[in-house]
């Protein structure tokens, strides 16, 4: 079991109540800020920070339209999602000096989708040696930066490019 401790996470756990509806649809309805973690809005899709990141800078590209699979989306939406994925990797290379990436889509419960019903692409920055004692033996992830700081850095990068 993986654990990620931070004062923010404890506040979230202690005060969190399950919201109705789709988390991605709910977040896109809010004004962009550190509250909803949306770093960029395109025409058909948007970029959001993962609230439970595997590493600092873990982003997701999500279509505005609530669909559970890629084939349910139209070609322009799929194309924009791939362009945004490419833009995410470029920004992460620039801001975090990322060496590599894991990019993937978990469609359906059996594939490990954490949010069923709203397809999305994960972009996970990776560095040589980023799997260490804490994650391998301690089953704990350590993030060197608060989520709010990551949001600020990446939002500024999207706004400037």
C-alpha positions as CSV (number, residue, x, y, z in Angstrom):
1,X,0.0,0.0,0.0
2,X,1.4,3.4,-0.9
3,X,1.1,6.4,1.4
4,X,1.9,10.0,0.8
5,X,1.9,12.2,3.8
6,X,1.6,15.9,3.8
7,X,-0.2,18.5,5.9
8,X,-2.5,19.1,2.9
9,X,-3.3,15.4,2.5
10,X,-4.2,15.1,6.2
11,X,-6.5,18.1,5.9
12,X,-8.0,16.5,2.7
13,X,-8.5,13.1,4.4
14,X,-10.0,14.6,7.6
15,X,-12.4,17.0,5.8
16,X,-13.1,15.1,2.5
17,X,-16.6,14.0,1.7
18,X,-17.4,12.1,-1.4
19,X,-18.8,14.4,-4.1
20,X,-21.7,13.5,-6.4
21,X,-21.0,13.0,-10.0
22,X,-17.8,12.8,-12.0
23,X,-14.7,14.4,-10.3
24,X,-13.4,15.5,-13.7
25,X,-16.7,17.1,-14.7
26,X,-17.0,18.7,-11.3
27,X,-13.4,20.2,-11.5
28,X,-13.8,21.6,-15.0
29,X,-16.9,23.5,-13.8
30,X,-14.9,25.4,-11.3
31,X,-12.7,28.5,-11.9
32,X,-9.1,27.5,-12.5
33,X,-7.0,27.7,-9.4
34,X,-5.0,25.6,-7.0
35,X,-8.4,24.3,-5.8
36,X,-9.2,22.5,-9.0
37,X,-5.6,22.1,-10.2
38,X,-6.4,22.8,-13.9
39,X,-3.2,24.1,-15.4
40,X,-4.5,24.7,-19.0
41,X,-7.8,24.6,-20.9
42,X,-7.8,23.8,-24.6
43,X,-10.9,23.8,-26.9
44,X,-11.9,20.2,-26.4
45,X,-9.7,19.0,-23.5
46,X,-7.8,20.3,-20.5
47,X,-4.7,19.6,-18.4
48,X,-5.0,19.0,-14.6
49,X,-2.5,18.0,-11.9
50,X,-3.1,14.6,-10.4
51,X,-4.3,15.2,-6.8
52,X,-2.6,12.0,-5.8
53,X,0.6,12.2,-7.9
54,X,3.1,9.4,-8.4
55,X,5.8,12.0,-8.8
56,X,5.9,15.8,-8.8
57,X,4.4,17.1,-12.0
58,X,2.1,14.1,-12.6
59,X,-0.4,15.6,-15.1
60,X,-3.6,14.3,-16.8
61,X,-5.1,15.3,-20.1
62,X,-8.9,15.0,-19.9
63,X,-11.6,15.7,-22.6
64,X,-14.3,18.1,-21.5
65,X,-16.9,15.6,-22.8
66,X,-17.7,12.8,-20.4
67,X,-16.9,9.6,-22.3
68,X,-15.4,6.4,-20.9
69,X,-13.3,5.3,-23.9
70,X,-11.2,6.8,-26.6
71,X,-13.4,5.4,-29.4
72,X,-16.4,7.3,-28.0
73,X,-14.5,10.6,-28.6
74,X,-14.5,12.3,-32.0
75,X,-11.2,12.6,-33.9
76,X,-10.6,16.3,-33.1
77,X,-10.9,15.6,-29.4
78,X,-8.4,12.7,-29.6
79,X,-6.1,14.8,-31.7
80,X,-6.2,17.7,-29.2
81,X,-5.6,15.3,-26.3
82,X,-2.4,14.0,-28.0
83,X,-1.2,17.6,-28.7
84,X,-1.8,18.5,-25.1
85,X,0.1,15.4,-24.0
86,X,3.0,16.5,-26.2
87,X,2.8,20.0,-24.7
88,X,2.8,18.5,-21.2
89,X,6.0,16.6,-21.8
90,X,7.7,19.7,-23.3
91,X,6.7,21.8,-20.3
92,X,7.7,19.2,-17.8
93,X,11.1,18.8,-19.5
94,X,11.6,22.6,-19.2
95,X,10.3,23.1,-15.7
96,X,11.4,19.9,-13.9
97,X,14.3,18.7,-16.2
98,X,12.4,15.5,-16.7
99,X,14.5,12.7,-18.2
100,X,11.7,10.3,-19.2
101,X,8.0,9.8,-19.0
102,X,5.4,7.2,-18.4
103,X,2.3,8.1,-20.5
104,X,-0.7,5.9,-20.3
105,X,-4.5,5.4,-20.3
106,X,-6.3,3.1,-17.9
107,X,-9.7,2.4,-19.5
108,X,-12.1,0.4,-17.3
109,X,-11.9,-1.0,-13.9
110,X,-9.9,-4.1,-14.9
111,X,-7.2,-1.8,-16.4
112,X,-6.9,0.0,-13.1
113,X,-8.9,3.2,-13.9
114,X,-9.3,5.2,-10.8
115,X,-12.0,7.4,-12.3
116,X,-14.4,5.2,-14.2
117,X,-16.5,6.7,-17.0
118,X,-14.2,9.7,-18.0
119,X,-11.2,8.7,-20.1
120,X,-7.9,10.5,-19.4
121,X,-4.2,10.3,-20.2
122,X,-1.6,10.2,-17.4
123,X,1.8,11.9,-18.0
124,X,4.2,10.9,-15.2
125,X,7.6,12.5,-15.2
126,X,10.5,10.1,-14.4
127,X,14.2,10.5,-13.5
128,X,17.0,8.0,-13.3
129,X,16.9,6.5,-9.8
130,X,13.5,7.9,-8.8
131,X,12.5,4.6,-7.4
132,X,14.4,4.5,-4.1
133,X,14.3,2.8,-0.7
134,X,11.1,4.7,0.4
135,X,9.1,3.6,-2.6
136,X,10.6,0.1,-3.1
137,X,10.8,-1.1,0.5
138,X,8.9,1.4,2.6
139,X,5.9,1.5,0.1
140,X,5.8,5.2,0.5
141,X,6.1,8.0,-2.1
142,X,8.0,11.1,-1.2
143,X,7.3,14.3,-3.1
144,X,9.8,17.1,-2.8
145,X,7.3,19.8,-3.4
146,X,3.8,20.7,-2.2
147,X,1.0,20.2,-4.7
148,X,0.1,23.9,-4.6
149,X,3.7,24.8,-5.6
150,X,3.7,22.3,-8.4
151,X,0.4,23.8,-9.6
152,X,1.9,27.4,-9.5
153,X,5.0,26.4,-11.5
154,X,3.1,24.4,-14.2
155,X,0.3,27.0,-14.5
156,X,2.9,29.7,-15.1
157,X,4.6,27.5,-17.7
158,X,1.4,26.8,-19.6
159,X,0.4,30.5,-19.5
160,X,3.8,31.6,-20.9
161,X,4.0,29.1,-23.8
